[in-house]
Amino acid sequence: MIRKLRTQRDSQQWMLDLALNMRGRVQNFEADTLEVPSRARNYRMFPKVWRKDAEHHEALAKRAQAKGMNASATAHYDHAIEAYRMGQHAIFFDDHPVKKAMCRKLDEMVDRRSLVADYPIERVEVPFDDGKSISCLLHLLPDRRKAPVVIYVPGMDQTKETFPKAAHNIARSRGFHVLSMDGPGQGASNLRKIRAIGDNYERAGAAVVSYLQKRKEVNPKKIAIYGVSMGSYWTLRLASYDRRIAAVASTVACFNPNNTIFTQSSPRFKQMFMYMAGYTDEAAFDEEVAQPMTVRGQLGNIQCPTLLATGEFDPLSPLEDAIEAFGELKSQKEMWVFEDQFHQLRSPPNLGGLTSGEYVLDWLQLALGMNGGKLKKGHKRIAYLKNKGDGPWGDCEWVPPIKAGQAYF
């Protein structure tokens, strides 16, 4: 069998293999941390490496569970879930048997974890088009009290299982329920052929909001959304589409995917998103999907408090895109620029090694008026978070040195 190239840049696969071999990563090559649990010399090894790691943690989790050591079992199931998720994600072909098998294992690990976690985790199916449904995981506070909820919008390379981790749920300690969704093109939605095209994500997100408003555990006036990477794009689009959103955090910027991610960055992004959109014709994808993918012209419709967070040198969303997006917002707004950071903000030195998500959830508490805090009317602030600096709560107000339409670098 001779494979037909789907995109013009598929011929650069050898460069991706070399980068994986040298850096231990399949993307975001600026990061110093390894992305794979053991050495993978080319991309085709990636699913196998992750599957073996998943099987190891699965075995450890089952042994801990059998002994009644639920805390350790939960942590190992978290690892197994992440490993099966990463392994299946690297296979971007419809109905591939290995992908489907790993997705079944992923589902099994999620269900096993729910049995040992120390708070309730529910599977939720939200009705969507043509009798289909959006698959979600609802992480509830232990006492199921009525409280604010955060809808987590995953990135292109994530699924609903990414956040939060049951062994260390950073939302739980801040008083939030969390609903994480497999939006169109992601996880279970891809297996169900619910594609990332048109306004599908906005409509799916609105359906999730409608579902949450009916849950007795949820304060219907305090539904926030938190998106990461490509989720930062979908999050802003959703907030511009649905006025019921009370606050939005759009982080690890990807505000205008049609600008760089499909043209200048790793070929893997376009390969993956064509699969998520259900396209095999690159020219048709460019015209019908990629070209309209921007938040420009939408942000003025957002009425709720909005946080943007980006690395200063993020290659997937140049800083000038973030600055222009911030300028278009008319609501209460704040932007964090992480000095010398790129497209990953997991444990940056700018926050003393804590994840950006911890500070993002703190900001959402302010935006929702939790714990006695609130944002002032007309709030408008850009913060430049220095390496080993004072974080976003310090004296770090910043005026960008460029005007609209100018390149930052």
C-alpha positions, 0 to 999 in steps of 0.5 A, spaced: 500 500 500 502 506 497 500 512 502 497 518 499 499 524 502 493 528 505 497 535 505 503 538 502 507 538 508 506 531 509 512 530 506 516 533 512 514 527 516 522 526 517 523 532 520 517 531 526 520 524 527 527 527 528 524 532 533 521 527 537 527 523 537 532 529 539 527 532 543 522 527 546 516 531 544 511 531 538 510 538 538 511 545 542 518 543 541 520 550 545 519 546 552 524 542 555 520 537 558 519 530 555 512 529 552 513 521 552 514 516 558 520 513 554 524 514 548 520 514 541 525 514 535 519 516 530 512 518 530 509 511 529 512 509 535 508 514 539 502 510 540 505 504 543 510 508 548 504 511 551 500 504 551 505 501 555 505 506 560 498 506 560 498 498 561 503 499 567 499 504 571 493 500 570 496 494 573 498 498 579 492 502 580 488 495 580 493 492 585 492 499 589 484 498 589 484 491 591 488 493 597 483 498 598 488 504 597 484 508 594 488 515 594 494 511 590 489 507 585 486 514 583 493 517 582 495 511 578 488 511 574 489 519 572 496 516 569 493 511 565 487 515 563 492 520 560 497 515 557 491 511 553 488 518 551 495 520 548 496 514 545 489 514 541 490 521 539 496 520 535 492 516 530 488 520 526 484 516 521 477 514 522 475 507 525 482 505 526 482 499 530 488 500 534 485 507 536 478 504 538 481 499 542 485 504 546 479 509 547 475 503 550 481 502 555 480 510 556 473 509 558 474 503 562 480 507 566 475 513 567 469 508 570 474 505 574 477 511 577 470 514 579 469 508 583 475 510 588 475 517 587 473 521 593 468 525 590 463 524 585 465 524 577 459 523 573 458 521 565 454 526 562 451 525 555 448 532 552 443 531 546 446 534 540 444 534 532 441 528 529 440 524 535 447 524 537 450 527 544 456 531 546 460 526 551 462 530 558 465 528 565 462 532 571 466 533 577 462 535 583 464 538 589 464 532 595 457 535 598 454 536 591 452 543 594 449 548 589 456 552 587 459 555 581 461 551 575 467 551 570 466 548 563 473 546 561 474 547 553 480 542 551 485 544 546 486 540 539 490 535 542 486 534 549 479 531 550 475 531 556 479 527 560 485 532 560 482 536 566 481 536 572 485 530 575 482 526 580 488 526 585 489 533 585 483 537 583 485 544 583 477 546 582 475 543 588 479 546 593 476 553 590 469 551 590 468 549 583 464 544 580 467 542 573 464 539 567 469 537 561 466 536 554 468 533 548 466 538 543 466 537 536 472 534 533 474 531 540 475 525 543 468 521 543 465 526 538 470 524 533 468 517 534 461 519 533 463 523 527 461 530 530 466 534 526 469 541 528 466 545 523 462 551 522 458 553 528 458 546 531 462 548 537 458 554 539 452 550 539 455 544 542 457 549 548 450 552 548 447 545 549 452 544 555 450 550 558 442 549 558 444 542 561 448 545 567 442 550 568 438 544 570 442 541 575 440 542 582 448 542 584 449 548 579 448 556 580 445 557 574 448 565 574 455 563 575 457 558 569 464 560 567 468 557 561 475 555 561 479 554 555 486 552 553 490 552 546 485 551 541 480 551 546 482 558 547 479 560 540 472 556 541 472 559 548 471 566 546 467 564 540 462 560 545 462 567 549 460 571 543 455 566 542 451 565 548 450 571 553 449 566 559 456 565 560 458 569 567 466 569 566 471 566 561 478 565 561 481 564 554 489 561 555 495 558 552 493 563 546 490 560 539 486 566 537 486 566 530 488 559 527 488 561 520 494 566 521 499 561 523 497 554 526 496 551 519 501 554 515 507 556 519 507 551 525 508 543 525 505 540 520 501 535 525 497 541 527 493 541 520 494 533 519 490 533 526 485 538 525 483 536 518 481 529 521 477 533 527 473 536 521 472 530 517 476 533 511 481 529 506 481 535 501 486 540 503 484 545 498 477 544 501 479 545 508 483 551 507 477 555 504 471 552 508 474 551 515 481 554 516 480 561 512 474 563 517 477 560 523 478 567 527 475 571 533 476 577 530 469 581 529 466 576 534 469 579 541 465 585 541 459 581 542 462 578 549 459 581 555 462 577 561 469 578 564 474 576 560 481 573 561 486 572 556 493 569 557 499 568 553 506 566 552 510 572 550 513 568 544 507 563 543 509 561 535 501 559 535 498 565 536 503 571 535 503 576 541 500 582 536 494 577 535 493 577 543 494 585 543 489 586 538 484 581 541 484 584 547 483 591 544 477 589 541 474 586 547 468 591 550 467 587 557 471 587 563 477 584 561 484 582 563 490 579 559 496 576 562 503 576 558 508 570 560 515 573 559 519 568 555 514 563 555 511 559 549 505 555 548 505 551 554 504 554 561 503 548 565 509 550 570 512 556 568 517 560 573 513 566 572 508 563 577 513 559 581 512 552 578 504 552 579 500 551 573 497 557 570 490 553 571 491 555 578 491 562 577 486 562 572 481 559 577 483 564 582 481 569 577 475 566 575 473 566 583 474 574 582 470 575 576 464 571 579 464 575 586 466 569 590 470 569 597 468 576 597 472 579 591 470 582 585 472 586 579 471 593 578 466 596 573 470 598 567 476 593 569 481 593 564 488 591 565 494 588 562 499 584 566 506 582 564 508 576 568 516 576 569 520 570 570 520 569 577 516 575 578 510 577 583 505 573 578 499 577 576 497 580 583 503 584 583 505 591 580 506 588 573 501 593 569 504 593 562 503 597 556 505 594 549 510 597 545 506 596 539 500 599 536 494 595 532 497 592 526 504 592 528 508 585 529 511 584 536 517 580 533 
